[in-house]
Structures are given as C-alpha cells and as structure tokens.
Amino acid sequence: MIYITRRENFNSAHKLSRPEWSDEKNVEVFGKCANTNWHGHNFNLFVTVKGIPSAETGFVIDLKVLSSIIKENIIEKLDHKNLNLDVDFMKGIMPSTENLAIKIWDELEPLLKVHDCQLHSIRLHETENNSVEYFGQ
C-alpha cells in the first residue's frame, strides 16, 4: 500500500458562535474566533490517498487528476469565502477546523473511489500552530 499526499491552499473567513448564547459566553468559549466581524485564515489542506500503484503508470493516482478534483470540489467552494454563509456543504454546521475537515472528507471520498484509490486522511492547517487530521469514521 502506497500513500500519496497533495497540498492545496485556500483563504476563508468564519466566526465561531452559538446564536442562543450571549456575546459574553461566546467570547468565553470561542475567544477571538467569536469576533462579531468574522476573522480569516490561510488554510493549508493536505489530502492523502492510498492504493496500489498502477502497473502501467506507477501511480496510485495521477497527481494532476487529484489536484483537479480537490480544486474543483473543495478549493473553488472555500477560497475567499465565508464558511458560515457561502459554502453549501457547511450550511448549519459550526465552522470549526474539525468540522471543516470532516466535511471536506465527505465531499472527496466518493469522488476518489472511482479512481481506484481510497481517501486515507484530511489534514487541515488553520494556523502555523494549529491543525487537525481526520481519517474518516
């Protein structure tokens, strides 16, 4: 089994808050992420797939194909967007980095199965110091 990773980047804004909570409680729980006027991140997305290399090409998946799948289905929807307001697959979901990684997985997993490889993990760097990694259910 070979694992191969593609990195992509996007910039998005979001706000973490619960409308049923007071402003004070939101700030207490979410800190600066509850900023009334939103805040943004320069995200780094790492998509790792696994599989057996093709006897013909030596590839698990052509990285140009993987990049196109990620760009068309994830980056175009997230880049320079507000995660709370603009992204169809994040509607009604708290836009934490954890939840965003899960939803990116949900979007990509079925698309990769048709390319004879399997999604292994989604790693999402929100900041230089904070990242999440998701391996599916």
mmCIF file of the C-alpha atoms, coordinates in Angstrom:
data_MODEL
# 
_entry.id   MODEL 
# 
loop_
_atom_site.group_PDB 
_atom_site.id 
_atom_site.type_symbol 
_atom_site.label_atom_id 
_atom_site.label_alt_id 
_atom_site.label_comp_id 
_atom_site.label_asym_id 
_atom_site.label_entity_id 
_atom_site.label_seq_id 
_atom_site.pdbx_PDB_ins_code 
_atom_site.Cartn_x 
_atom_site.Cartn_y 
_atom_site.Cartn_z 
_atom_site.occupancy 
_atom_site.B_iso_or_equiv 
_atom_site.pdbx_formal_charge 
_atom_site.auth_seq_id 
_atom_site.auth_comp_id 
_atom_site.auth_asym_id 
_atom_site.auth_atom_id 
_atom_site.pdbx_PDB_model_num 
ATOM 1   C CA . MET A 1 1   ? 0.000   0.000  0.000   1.00 0.00 ? 1   MET A CA 1 
ATOM 2   C CA . ILE A 1 2   ? 1.359   3.421  -1.027  1.00 0.00 ? 2   ILE A CA 1 
ATOM 3   C CA . TYR A 1 3   ? 0.227   6.728  0.486   1.00 0.00 ? 3   TYR A CA 1 
ATOM 4   C CA . ILE A 1 4   ? 0.476   9.932  -1.538  1.00 0.00 ? 4   ILE A CA 1 
ATOM 5   C CA . THR A 1 5   ? -0.394  13.452 -0.411  1.00 0.00 ? 5   THR A CA 1 
ATOM 6   C CA . ARG A 1 6   ? -1.406  16.566 -2.324  1.00 0.00 ? 6   ARG A CA 1 
ATOM 7   C CA . ARG A 1 7   ? -1.269  20.011 -0.688  1.00 0.00 ? 7   ARG A CA 1 
ATOM 8   C CA . GLU A 1 8   ? -3.593  22.840 -1.668  1.00 0.00 ? 8   GLU A CA 1 
ATOM 9   C CA . ASN A 1 9   ? -4.229  26.259 -0.101  1.00 0.00 ? 9   ASN A CA 1 
ATOM 10  C CA . PHE A 1 10  ? -7.261  28.446 0.440   1.00 0.00 ? 10  PHE A CA 1 
ATOM 11  C CA . ASN A 1 11  ? -8.249  31.541 2.392   1.00 0.00 ? 11  ASN A CA 1 
ATOM 12  C CA . SER A 1 12  ? -11.552 31.646 4.240   1.00 0.00 ? 12  SER A CA 1 
ATOM 13  C CA . ALA A 1 13  ? -13.332 33.638 6.916   1.00 0.00 ? 13  ALA A CA 1 
ATOM 14  C CA . HIS A 1 14  ? -15.539 32.311 9.672   1.00 0.00 ? 14  HIS A CA 1 
ATOM 15  C CA . LYS A 1 15  ? -16.985 33.025 13.073  1.00 0.00 ? 15  LYS A CA 1 
ATOM 16  C CA . LEU A 1 16  ? -17.470 30.523 15.849  1.00 0.00 ? 16  LEU A CA 1 
ATOM 17  C CA . SER A 1 17  ? -20.535 31.322 17.927  1.00 0.00 ? 17  SER A CA 1 
ATOM 18  C CA . ARG A 1 18  ? -23.816 29.896 19.051  1.00 0.00 ? 18  ARG A CA 1 
ATOM 19  C CA . PRO A 1 19  ? -26.744 32.255 18.450  1.00 0.00 ? 19  PRO A CA 1 
ATOM 20  C CA . GLU A 1 20  ? -28.562 31.024 21.555  1.00 0.00 ? 20  GLU A CA 1 
ATOM 21  C CA . TRP A 1 21  ? -25.606 32.071 23.751  1.00 0.00 ? 21  TRP A CA 1 
ATOM 22  C CA . SER A 1 22  ? -24.856 35.575 24.952  1.00 0.00 ? 22  SER A CA 1 
ATOM 23  C CA . ASP A 1 23  ? -21.973 37.502 23.387  1.00 0.00 ? 23  ASP A CA 1 
ATOM 24  C CA . GLU A 1 24  ? -20.112 37.089 26.672  1.00 0.00 ? 24  GLU A CA 1 
ATOM 25  C CA . LYS A 1 25  ? -20.467 33.299 26.687  1.00 0.00 ? 25  LYS A CA 1 
ATOM 26  C CA . ASN A 1 26  ? -19.437 33.055 23.021  1.00 0.00 ? 26  ASN A CA 1 
ATOM 27  C CA . VAL A 1 27  ? -16.292 35.067 23.744  1.00 0.00 ? 27  VAL A CA 1 
ATOM 28  C CA . GLU A 1 28  ? -15.638 32.979 26.867  1.00 0.00 ? 28  GLU A CA 1 
ATOM 29  C CA . VAL A 1 29  ? -15.849 29.708 24.896  1.00 0.00 ? 29  VAL A CA 1 
ATOM 30  C CA . PHE A 1 30  ? -14.557 30.712 21.451  1.00 0.00 ? 30  PHE A CA 1 
ATOM 31  C CA . GLY A 1 31  ? -12.326 33.705 22.273  1.00 0.00 ? 31  GLY A CA 1 
ATOM 32  C CA . LYS A 1 32  ? -11.207 35.744 19.245  1.00 0.00 ? 32  LYS A CA 1 
ATOM 33  C CA . CYS A 1 33  ? -12.939 33.242 16.967  1.00 0.00 ? 33  CYS A CA 1 
ATOM 34  C CA . ALA A 1 34  ? -16.268 34.746 18.108  1.00 0.00 ? 34  ALA A CA 1 
ATOM 35  C CA . ASN A 1 35  ? -15.355 38.148 16.654  1.00 0.00 ? 35  ASN A CA 1 
ATOM 36  C CA . THR A 1 36  ? -18.570 39.860 15.570  1.00 0.00 ? 36  THR A CA 1 
ATOM 37  C CA . ASN A 1 37  ? -16.945 40.939 12.296  1.00 0.00 ? 37  ASN A CA 1 
ATOM 38  C CA . TRP A 1 38  ? -15.538 37.488 11.463  1.00 0.00 ? 38  TRP A CA 1 
ATOM 39  C CA . HIS A 1 39  ? -11.878 36.567 11.057  1.00 0.00 ? 39  HIS A CA 1 
ATOM 40  C CA . GLY A 1 40  ? -9.893  34.656 8.457   1.00 0.00 ? 40  GLY A CA 1 
ATOM 41  C CA . HIS A 1 41  ? -7.224  32.028 7.984   1.00 0.00 ? 41  HIS A CA 1 
ATOM 42  C CA . ASN A 1 42  ? -4.807  30.981 5.274   1.00 0.00 ? 42  ASN A CA 1 
ATOM 43  C CA . PHE A 1 43  ? -5.533  27.254 5.332   1.00 0.00 ? 43  PHE A CA 1 
ATOM 44  C CA . ASN A 1 44  ? -3.216  24.527 4.073   1.00 0.00 ? 44  ASN A CA 1 
ATOM 45  C CA . LEU A 1 45  ? -5.082  21.377 3.058   1.00 0.00 ? 45  LEU A CA 1 
ATOM 46  C CA . PHE A 1 46  ? -3.288  18.028 2.767   1.00 0.00 ? 46  PHE A CA 1 
ATOM 47  C CA . VAL A 1 47  ? -5.244  15.220 1.098   1.00 0.00 ? 47  VAL A CA 1 
ATOM 48  C CA . THR A 1 48  ? -3.674  11.770 1.438   1.00 0.00 ? 48  THR A CA 1 
ATOM 49  C CA . VAL A 1 49  ? -4.880  8.844  -0.640  1.00 0.00 ? 49  VAL A CA 1 
ATOM 50  C CA . LYS A 1 50  ? -3.730  5.250  -0.590  1.00 0.00 ? 50  LYS A CA 1 
ATOM 51  C CA . GLY A 1 51  ? -3.684  2.404  -3.038  1.00 0.00 ? 51  GLY A CA 1 
ATOM 52  C CA . ILE A 1 52  ? -1.638  0.074  -5.168  1.00 0.00 ? 52  ILE A CA 1 
ATOM 53  C CA . PRO A 1 53  ? 0.357   1.749  -7.941  1.00 0.00 ? 53  PRO A CA 1 
ATOM 54  C CA . SER A 1 54  ? -0.851  1.022  -11.454 1.00 0.00 ? 54  SER A CA 1 
ATOM 55  C CA . ALA A 1 55  ? 1.304   -1.460 -13.372 1.00 0.00 ? 55  ALA A CA 1 
ATOM 56  C CA . GLU A 1 56  ? 1.052   0.837  -16.406 1.00 0.00 ? 56  GLU A CA 1 
ATOM 57  C CA . THR A 1 57  ? 1.803   4.241  -14.857 1.00 0.00 ? 57  THR A CA 1 
ATOM 58  C CA . GLY A 1 58  ? 3.307   3.516  -11.457 1.00 0.00 ? 58  GLY A CA 1 
ATOM 59  C CA . PHE A 1 59  ? 0.767   5.965  -9.980  1.00 0.00 ? 59  PHE A CA 1 
ATOM 60  C CA . VAL A 1 60  ? -1.723  5.420  -7.178  1.00 0.00 ? 60  VAL A CA 1 
ATOM 61  C CA . ILE A 1 61  ? -3.482  8.371  -8.790  1.00 0.00 ? 61  ILE A CA 1 
ATOM 62  C CA . ASP A 1 62  ? -2.192  10.941 -11.259 1.00 0.00 ? 62  ASP A CA 1 
ATOM 63  C CA . LEU A 1 63  ? -1.455  13.973 -9.063  1.00 0.00 ? 63  LEU A CA 1 
ATOM 64  C CA . LYS A 1 64  ? -2.806  16.305 -11.762 1.00 0.00 ? 64  LYS A CA 1 
ATOM 65  C CA . VAL A 1 65  ? -6.123  14.452 -11.509 1.00 0.00 ? 65  VAL A CA 1 
ATOM 66  C CA . LEU A 1 66  ? -6.078  14.564 -7.694  1.00 0.00 ? 66  LEU A CA 1 
ATOM 67  C CA . SER A 1 67  ? -5.302  18.281 -7.771  1.00 0.00 ? 67  SER A CA 1 
ATOM 68  C CA . SER A 1 68  ? -8.156  18.924 -10.214 1.00 0.00 ? 68  SER A CA 1 
ATOM 69  C CA . ILE A 1 69  ? -10.624 17.001 -8.041  1.00 0.00 ? 69  ILE A CA 1 
ATOM 70  C CA . ILE A 1 70  ? -9.593  18.970 -4.948  1.00 0.00 ? 70  ILE A CA 1 
ATOM 71  C CA . LYS A 1 71  ? -9.612  22.333 -6.715  1.00 0.00 ? 71  LYS A CA 1 
ATOM 72  C CA . GLU A 1 72  ? -12.976 21.849 -8.452  1.00 0.00 ? 72  GLU A CA 1 
ATOM 73  C CA . ASN A 1 73  ? -14.824 20.353 -5.486  1.00 0.00 ? 73  ASN A CA 1 
ATOM 74  C CA . ILE A 1 74  ? -13.186 21.985 -2.468  1.00 0.00 ? 74  ILE A CA 1 
ATOM 75  C CA . ILE A 1 75  ? -10.912 24.940 -3.181  1.00 0.00 ? 75  ILE A CA 1 
ATOM 76  C CA . GLU A 1 76  ? -13.308 26.721 -5.563  1.00 0.00 ? 76  GLU A CA 1 
ATOM 77  C CA . LYS A 1 77  ? -16.037 26.443 -2.913  1.00 0.00 ? 77  LYS A CA 1 
ATOM 78  C CA . LEU A 1 78  ? -13.869 27.600 0.017   1.00 0.00 ? 78  LEU A CA 1 
ATOM 79  C CA . ASP A 1 79  ? -11.309 30.076 -1.297  1.00 0.00 ? 79  ASP A CA 1 
ATOM 80  C CA . HIS A 1 80  ? -12.089 33.679 -0.343  1.00 0.00 ? 80  HIS A CA 1 
ATOM 81  C CA . LYS A 1 81  ? -15.443 32.604 1.041   1.00 0.00 ? 81  LYS A CA 1 
ATOM 82  C CA . ASN A 1 82  ? -17.196 32.934 4.381   1.00 0.00 ? 82  ASN A CA 1 
ATOM 83  C CA . LEU A 1 83  ? -17.571 29.416 5.798   1.00 0.00 ? 83  LEU A CA 1 
ATOM 84  C CA . ASN A 1 84  ? -20.676 30.425 7.756   1.00 0.00 ? 84  ASN A CA 1 
ATOM 85  C CA . LEU A 1 85  ? -22.502 31.998 4.825   1.00 0.00 ? 85  LEU A CA 1 
ATOM 86  C CA . ASP A 1 86  ? -21.126 30.965 1.438   1.00 0.00 ? 86  ASP A CA 1 
ATOM 87  C CA . VAL A 1 87  ? -20.254 27.266 1.498   1.00 0.00 ? 87  VAL A CA 1 
ATOM 88  C CA . ASP A 1 88  ? -23.051 24.836 0.634   1.00 0.00 ? 88  ASP A CA 1 
ATOM 89  C CA . PHE A 1 89  ? -21.580 21.840 2.444   1.00 0.00 ? 89  PHE A CA 1 
ATOM 90  C CA . MET A 1 90  ? -21.063 23.859 5.657   1.00 0.00 ? 90  MET A CA 1 
ATOM 91  C CA . LYS A 1 91  ? -24.630 25.191 5.944   1.00 0.00 ? 91  LYS A CA 1 
ATOM 92  C CA . GLY A 1 92  ? -25.922 24.822 9.509   1.00 0.00 ? 92  GLY A CA 1 
ATOM 93  C CA . ILE A 1 93  ? -22.624 23.384 10.790  1.00 0.00 ? 93  ILE A CA 1 
ATOM 94  C CA . MET A 1 94  ? -20.299 25.080 13.291  1.00 0.00 ? 94  MET A CA 1 
ATOM 95  C CA . PRO A 1 95  ? -17.351 26.009 11.027  1.00 0.00 ? 95  PRO A CA 1 
ATOM 96  C CA . SER A 1 96  ? -14.590 24.784 13.315  1.00 0.00 ? 96  SER A CA 1 
ATOM 97  C CA . THR A 1 97  ? -11.498 23.397 11.657  1.00 0.00 ? 97  THR A CA 1 
ATOM 98  C CA . GLU A 1 98  ? -12.500 19.958 12.936  1.00 0.00 ? 98  GLU A CA 1 
ATOM 99  C CA . ASN A 1 99  ? -15.911 20.114 11.269  1.00 0.00 ? 99  ASN A CA 1 
ATOM 100 C CA . LEU A 1 100 ? -14.434 21.569 8.099   1.00 0.00 ? 100 LEU A CA 1 
ATOM 101 C CA . ALA A 1 101 ? -12.018 18.626 7.806   1.00 0.00 ? 101 ALA A CA 1 
ATOM 102 C CA . ILE A 1 102 ? -14.899 16.164 8.225   1.00 0.00 ? 102 ILE A CA 1 
ATOM 103 C CA . LYS A 1 103 ? -16.994 17.883 5.563   1.00 0.00 ? 103 LYS A CA 1 
ATOM 104 C CA . ILE A 1 104 ? -14.051 18.035 3.130   1.00 0.00 ? 104 ILE A CA 1 
ATOM 105 C CA . TRP A 1 105 ? -13.673 14.269 3.639   1.00 0.00 ? 105 TRP A CA 1 
ATOM 106 C CA . ASP A 1 106 ? -17.384 13.781 2.940   1.00 0.00 ? 106 ASP A CA 1 
ATOM 107 C CA . GLU A 1 107 ? -17.078 15.737 -0.313  1.00 0.00 ? 107 GLU A CA 1 
ATOM 108 C CA . LEU A 1 108 ? -13.935 13.993 -1.584  1.00 0.00 ? 108 LEU A CA 1 
ATOM 109 C CA . GLU A 1 109 ? -14.333 10.369 -0.526  1.00 0.00 ? 109 GLU A CA 1 
ATOM 110 C CA . PRO A 1 110 ? -16.909 9.307  -3.156  1.00 0.00 ? 110 PRO A CA 1 
ATOM 111 C CA . LEU A 1 111 ? -15.040 11.165 -5.914  1.00 0.00 ? 111 LEU A CA 1 
ATOM 112 C CA . LEU A 1 112 ? -11.795 9.307  -5.252  1.00 0.00 ? 112 LEU A CA 1 
ATOM 113 C CA . LYS A 1 113 ? -13.296 5.809  -5.187  1.00 0.00 ? 113 LYS A CA 1 
ATOM 114 C CA . VAL A 1 114 ? -13.801 5.934  -8.957  1.00 0.00 ? 114 VAL A CA 1 
ATOM 115 C CA . HIS A 1 115 ? -10.038 6.427  -9.402  1.00 0.00 ? 115 HIS A CA 1 
ATOM 116 C CA . ASP A 1 116 ? -9.068  3.084  -7.810  1.00 0.00 ? 116 ASP A CA 1 
ATOM 117 C CA . CYS A 1 117 ? -7.675  4.734  -4.699  1.00 0.00 ? 117 CYS A CA 1 
ATOM 118 C CA . GLN A 1 118 ? -9.002  5.345  -1.217  1.00 0.00 ? 118 GLN A CA 1 
ATOM 119 C CA . LEU A 1 119 ? -9.031  8.542  0.809   1.00 0.00 ? 119 LEU A CA 1 
ATOM 120 C CA . HIS A 1 120 ? -6.722  7.999  3.792   1.00 0.00 ? 120 HIS A CA 1 
ATOM 121 C CA . SER A 1 121 ? -6.730  11.344 5.592   1.00 0.00 ? 121 SER A CA 1 
ATOM 122 C CA . ILE A 1 122 ? -7.531  15.021 5.516   1.00 0.00 ? 122 ILE A CA 1 
ATOM 123 C CA . ARG A 1 123 ? -5.043  17.242 7.328   1.00 0.00 ? 123 ARG A CA 1 
ATOM 124 C CA . LEU A 1 124 ? -6.016  20.866 7.637   1.00 0.00 ? 124 LEU A CA 1 
ATOM 125 C CA . HIS A 1 125 ? -3.659  23.533 8.985   1.00 0.00 ? 125 HIS A CA 1 
ATOM 126 C CA . GLU A 1 126 ? -5.630  26.505 10.232  1.00 0.00 ? 126 GLU A CA 1 
ATOM 127 C CA . THR A 1 127 ? -2.545  28.329 11.504  1.00 0.00 ? 127 THR A CA 1 
ATOM 128 C CA . GLU A 1 128 ? 1.143   27.612 11.754  1.00 0.00 ? 128 GLU A CA 1 
ATOM 129 C CA . ASN A 1 129 ? 0.496   26.114 15.202  1.00 0.00 ? 129 ASN A CA 1 
ATOM 130 C CA . ASN A 1 130 ? -2.967  24.540 14.849  1.00 0.00 ? 130 ASN A CA 1 
ATOM 131 C CA . SER A 1 131 ? -4.043  21.677 12.630  1.00 0.00 ? 131 SER A CA 1 
ATOM 132 C CA . VAL A 1 132 ? -6.450  18.760 12.578  1.00 0.00 ? 132 VAL A CA 1 
ATOM 133 C CA . GLU A 1 133 ? -6.252  15.383 10.898  1.00 0.00 ? 133 GLU A CA 1 
ATOM 134 C CA . TYR A 1 134 ? -9.246  13.211 10.039  1.00 0.00 ? 134 TYR A CA 1 
ATOM 135 C CA . PHE A 1 135 ? -9.207  9.562  8.950   1.00 0.00 ? 135 PHE A CA 1 
ATOM 136 C CA . GLY A 1 136 ? -12.924 9.046  8.370   1.00 0.00 ? 136 GLY A CA 1 
ATOM 137 C CA . GLN A 1 137 ? -15.407 7.468  10.708  1.00 0.00 ? 137 GLN A CA 1 
# 
